[in-house]
């Protein structure tokens, strides 16, 4: 038994070393390659646009707001083309496609980074949310991603390009976010299917699974405001399930845990996106962050009941009075 376990460990270590060595070589030239990134107003999208611009890529930075475009122009070179795009609006995506198509010509699109996403409303309990909450988040995080991917696919096929989809560690172990994690589960399924479907066409698909990072989605005041908004919208019967004092305690615990696990190292995710676009042999899946690698992903491998028990033990859950 011990020999078999040791052999398994050695095989895993050998495979990891093989993947690391295989992933070292980079593509020889980036200056003739075009990449579209959605959700560049802030966070990973903005940092990714800056990084890829610095590497010489011809970047299209899609932003939802004019302010986002202005920030990108200040931070990047003149090579970067900014465009307004709402991924939940098909007409907006089509306009973006025409802009990109006019620039890339016959070269096509080397990379599409589907980064745009929202958290939606955050609740003390998942069952406080309603169907509209799911529609709102899926419109951006999943249907928007699918729409952008299908719209730009002809340009990606022309270049034999790469699609990089932003998922989450919560797509492996749902921590109670509801619509957000559900939308990321959908992203995983779509990405796995599309990866296999597009391989014969020379287009590769890569999944990014970040843990918790310090972005606008996890900002303490934003989370607290969203939790309070959901609480205030509940009818009296629902509020009996968790009184005001317990709700406040849960909010404080959530914020405390976010402060503990959220990493400021956005570069870890940007590194993964860079590798997916520049490595000769990129990985199909990238897990980013210590919490994802050491907790969420390993927890998802355990038998369900054991994983649930461990998760309940470490999750903020003030007792109801």
C-alpha positions in Angstrom: 0.0 0.0 0.0 2.8 2.4 0.9 4.7 1.5 -2.3 1.6 2.3 -4.3 1.0 5.6 -2.6 4.7 6.6 -3.1 4.5 5.6 -6.8 1.4 7.8 -7.2 3.1 10.7 -5.5 6.1 10.3 -7.8 3.9 10.1 -10.9 2.1 13.3 -9.8 5.4 15.2 -9.2 6.8 13.9 -12.5 3.7 15.1 -14.3 3.9 18.6 -12.7 7.5 18.9 -13.7 6.7 17.8 -17.2 3.9 20.4 -17.5 6.2 23.1 -16.1 8.9 22.4 -18.6 6.5 22.0 -21.5 4.9 25.4 -20.6 8.2 27.3 -20.6 8.6 28.1 -24.3 6.9 31.3 -25.6 5.5 32.3 -29.0 8.2 34.2 -30.9 6.3 37.4 -31.7 3.5 39.4 -30.2 3.6 42.7 -32.1 1.5 41.3 -34.9 -1.1 39.7 -32.7 -4.4 41.2 -31.7 -6.2 40.5 -28.3 -9.6 41.6 -27.1 -10.2 41.9 -23.4 -13.7 42.6 -21.9 -14.3 44.2 -18.6 -11.3 46.5 -18.6 -12.8 49.2 -16.4 -11.0 47.8 -13.3 -9.5 44.8 -11.7 -8.1 41.9 -13.7 -9.3 43.3 -17.0 -7.5 46.6 -16.5 -4.3 45.0 -15.3 -4.3 42.5 -18.1 -4.7 45.3 -20.7 -1.7 47.1 -19.2 0.4 43.8 -19.1 -0.4 42.7 -22.6 0.2 46.2 -24.0 3.6 46.1 -22.3 4.4 42.8 -24.0 3.7 44.3 -27.4 0.3 42.9 -28.2 -2.2 45.0 -30.1 -4.9 45.2 -27.4 -8.6 46.0 -27.7 -9.8 47.1 -24.3 -13.5 46.8 -24.0 -15.0 48.9 -21.2 -18.5 49.4 -19.9 -18.0 53.1 -19.0 -16.3 56.2 -20.5 -14.3 56.5 -17.2 -13.0 53.0 -17.8 -11.8 54.0 -21.3 -10.1 57.1 -20.0 -8.2 55.2 -17.3 -7.0 52.7 -19.9 -5.8 55.4 -22.2 -3.8 57.0 -19.3 -2.2 53.7 -18.4 -1.4 52.2 -21.8 0.4 53.1 -25.0 -1.3 54.5 -28.1 -1.4 51.0 -29.6 -4.3 50.1 -27.3 -7.8 50.7 -28.8 -10.5 51.2 -26.3 -14.2 50.6 -27.1 -17.4 50.7 -25.2 -19.0 47.3 -24.9 -21.9 46.0 -22.7 -21.6 42.2 -23.0 -25.2 41.9 -21.9 -26.3 43.8 -25.1 -26.0 42.0 -28.4 -26.1 45.2 -30.4 -23.2 46.6 -28.4 -21.2 43.4 -29.0 -21.9 43.6 -32.8 -20.6 47.2 -32.8 -17.5 46.1 -31.0 -17.0 43.3 -33.6 -17.1 45.8 -36.5 -14.5 47.9 -34.8 -12.2 45.0 -34.1 -12.7 43.5 -37.6 -11.8 46.8 -39.2 -8.5 46.8 -37.4 -7.4 43.2 -37.6 -8.1 42.7 -41.3 -6.9 39.3 -42.6 -4.7 38.6 -39.5 -7.7 37.7 -37.4 -7.9 37.8 -33.6 -5.2 35.9 -31.6 -6.8 36.2 -28.2 -10.2 36.8 -26.6 -10.2 37.3 -22.8 -13.7 37.0 -21.5 -13.2 38.8 -18.3 -16.3 40.9 -17.8 -18.4 39.9 -14.9 -20.5 41.0 -12.0 -21.3 39.5 -8.5 -24.9 40.6 -8.4 -26.7 41.0 -5.1 -25.0 39.4 -2.1 -27.3 37.9 0.6 -26.9 36.6 4.1 -28.7 33.4 2.8 -28.9 32.2 -0.8 -32.6 31.7 -0.5 -33.1 35.4 0.1 -32.4 36.0 -3.6 -34.9 35.7 -6.4 -35.1 34.6 -10.0 -34.3 38.1 -11.2 -31.0 38.0 -9.4 -30.0 35.0 -11.4 -31.1 36.5 -14.7 -29.1 39.6 -14.0 -25.9 37.8 -13.2 -26.2 35.2 -15.9 -26.9 37.9 -18.5 -23.3 39.2 -18.0 -21.3 36.3 -16.6 -22.6 33.5 -18.9 -24.8 34.6 -21.7 -22.7 37.7 -22.4 -19.6 35.5 -22.5 -21.3 33.1 -24.9 -22.5 35.9 -27.1 -19.1 37.6 -27.3 -17.4 34.2 -28.0 -19.7 33.3 -30.8 -19.6 36.8 -32.3 -15.8 36.9 -32.5 -15.3 33.3 -33.3 -14.8 33.8 -37.1 -11.9 36.2 -36.3 -10.4 33.7 -33.8 -10.6 30.9 -36.4 -8.8 33.0 -38.9 -5.8 33.5 -36.6 -5.9 30.0 -35.0 -6.4 32.0 -31.8 -7.1 31.4 -28.1 -10.1 32.0 -25.9 -9.5 32.7 -22.2 -12.6 32.5 -20.0 -12.7 33.9 -16.5 -14.3 31.4 -14.2 -13.8 31.1 -10.4 -12.8 28.6 -7.7 -16.4 28.9 -6.7 -17.3 26.9 -9.8 -15.6 23.9 -8.1 -16.9 24.5 -4.5 -20.0 26.7 -4.2 -19.5 28.9 -1.0 -23.1 30.2 -1.0 -22.8 33.1 -3.5 -25.8 31.8 -5.5 -26.1 33.4 -8.9 -22.3 34.2 -9.2 -21.1 30.7 -8.5 -23.9 29.2 -10.6 -22.9 31.4 -13.6 -19.3 30.3 -13.2 -20.4 26.6 -13.2 -22.0 27.4 -16.5 -18.9 29.0 -17.8 -16.9 25.9 -16.9 -19.3 23.6 -18.8 -19.4 25.9 -21.9 -15.6 26.2 -21.9 -15.0 22.4 -21.6 -17.4 21.7 -24.4 -16.1 24.5 -26.6 -12.4 23.4 -26.0 -13.2 19.9 -27.4 -15.3 21.3 -30.2 -12.8 23.9 -31.5 -9.6 21.8 -31.2 -9.9 20.6 -34.9 -10.3 24.2 -36.0 -7.1 25.2 -34.3 -8.7 27.4 -31.6 -7.9 26.6 -28.0 -10.0 27.4 -24.9 -8.5 28.1 -21.5 -10.2 28.5 -18.1 -9.0 30.8 -15.3 -10.1 29.9 -11.8 -9.1 32.6 -9.4 -9.6 32.4 -5.7 -10.6 35.5 -3.7 -8.7 38.7 -4.7 -9.0 42.4 -3.7 -11.2 43.7 -6.6 -14.4 45.8 -6.8 -16.4 42.6 -6.3 -14.9 41.8 -2.9 -14.5 45.4 -1.7 -15.8 45.5 1.9 -18.2 48.5 1.5 -19.7 47.1 -1.7 -20.3 43.7 -0.1 -21.8 45.2 3.0 -24.0 47.5 1.0 -25.3 44.7 -1.1 -26.0 42.5 1.9 -27.9 45.3 3.6 -29.9 46.0 0.4 -31.1 42.4 0.2 -31.9 42.4 4.0 -33.9 45.6 3.7 -36.0 44.2 0.8 -37.1 41.1 2.7 -40.6 40.9 4.0 -41.1 40.6 7.8 -41.7 36.8 7.7 -38.3 36.3 6.0 -36.6 38.6 8.5 -37.8 36.3 11.3 -35.4 33.7 10.0 -32.4 35.9 11.0 -32.9 38.8 13.3 -31.2 42.2 12.9 -28.5 41.5 15.4 -27.6 38.1 13.9 -27.6 39.6 10.4 -25.2 42.3 11.5 -22.9 39.7 13.1 -23.0 37.6 9.9 -22.1 40.7 7.8 -19.2 41.4 10.0 -18.0 37.8 9.9 -18.2 37.8 6.1 -16.2 41.0 5.8 -13.6 39.7 8.3 -13.2 36.5 6.3 -12.9 38.4 3.0 -10.2 40.6 4.5 -8.4 37.5 5.6 -8.5 35.5 2.4 -8.6 38.2 -0.3 -5.2 38.6 -1.9 -3.9 41.9 -3.3 -1.8 39.9 -5.8 -3.8 40.6 -9.0 -0.6 39.8 -10.9 -1.1 36.1 -10.2 -4.3 36.1 -12.3 -2.7 38.3 -14.9 0.3 35.9 -15.1 -2.1 33.1 -15.8 -3.8 35.0 -18.6 -0.4 36.0 -20.0 0.7 32.4 -20.1 -2.5 31.2 -21.8 -1.8 33.7 -24.6 1.9 33.5 -24.9 3.0 30.0 -24.1 3.6 27.6 -27.0 1.9 24.9 -24.9 -0.6 26.7 -22.6 -2.6 24.9 -20.0 -6.3 24.2 -20.3 -7.0 25.3 -16.8 -5.3 27.8 -14.4 -5.9 27.9 -10.6 -4.8 31.2 -9.1 -4.4 32.0 -5.4 -3.5 30.1 -2.2 -7.1 29.8 -1.1 -8.2 28.2 -4.4 -5.2 25.9 -4.5 -5.1 24.8 -0.9 -8.8 25.0 0.1 -11.5 25.3 -2.5 -10.2 23.0 -5.2 -9.0 20.2 -2.8 -12.3 20.5 -1.0 -14.1 19.8 -4.2 -12.2 16.5 -4.6 -13.6 15.1 -1.3 -16.7 13.1 -0.9 -19.6 15.5 -0.8 -20.6 15.0 2.8 -17.1 15.4 4.1 -16.5 18.5 2.0 -19.8 20.0 3.2 -18.8 19.3 6.9 -15.4 20.9 6.5 -16.9 23.9 4.7 -19.6 24.4 7.4 -16.9 24.3 10.1 -14.9 27.2 8.5 -17.8 29.3 7.2 -19.2 32.3 9.0 -22.6 31.2 10.4 -23.7 33.1 13.5 -26.3 31.0 15.3 -29.9 32.2 15.0 -31.4 33.5 18.1 
